[in-house]
Every structure is written in structure tokens, then in C-alpha cells.
Amino acid sequence: MAQSVKITTPYITLGQLLKLVNLIDNGGAAKAFLAEHEVRVNGEQDQRRGRKLYPGDVVETLGKAYAIGA
């Protein structure tokens, strides 16, 4: 079951999500995290920290899933 992540803006970036769910301490750590760990957005591998995530998107990493919701 995916953990729901509520956003109040039209979208957030992948780097912002990683910080929001406490996988990284600051935005600068996103690049290193994405280089070291596999991250899938809607089932496809993605390493772009600026990738825009919209409600309905699902991000999977480190054995956990995060569902973006409005």
C-alpha cells in the first residue's frame, strides 16, 4: 500500500518529495540520493530531481511507495 502524500500546489518536484518524506535532509542531497538509489515514477526509472509529480503519480524507492494526492 502506498503512503499518501498530500500537496497543495499543482505539482511538486521529485527532489521536493524526497525531502518531504524525510529520505533526504536538504534539496542538495537529492542528486546524490538519485545517483545511489533506484527511483521509479509510475513504474519507470527516473533520476531527474526536477521531475514534476502530479496528483495520481506514484513514486517507489527503497521498498516503499508514495502516492501523490491533492
URQUIPE-V906946 format. One record per backbone hydrogen bond with DSSP energy under -0.5 kcal/mol. NH is the residue of the N-H (numbers start at 1). CO is the residue of the C=O. E is the energy in kcal/mol with one decimal. If there is no record, write none. Layout:
{{NH,CO,E} {NH,CO,E}}
This chain:
{{3,65,-2.9} {5,67,-3.2} {6,4,-0.5} {7,69,-2.4} {12,53,-1.8} {14,51,-1.5} {15,49,-2.8} {17,13,-2.2} {18,14,-2.3} {19,15,-1.6} {20,16,-2.6} {21,17,-2.3} {22,19,-1.6} {23,18,-2.7} {24,18,-1.1} {29,26,-1.5} {30,27,-1.4} {33,29,-2.4} {34,30,-2.8} {35,31,-1.5} {36,32,-1.6} {37,33,-2.2} {40,60,-2.7} {41,44,-3.1} {42,40,-0.6} {42,58,-3.3} {44,41,-1.8} {46,39,-2.6} {49,47,-0.8} {51,48,-1.8} {53,12,-3.6} {55,10,-0.5} {56,68,-3.1} {57,54,-2.5} {59,66,-2.7} {60,40,-2.9} {61,64,-2.3} {62,38,-0.5} {64,61,-2.3} {66,59,-2.8} {67,3,-2.6} {68,57,-2.9} {68,66,-0.5} {69,5,-2.7}}
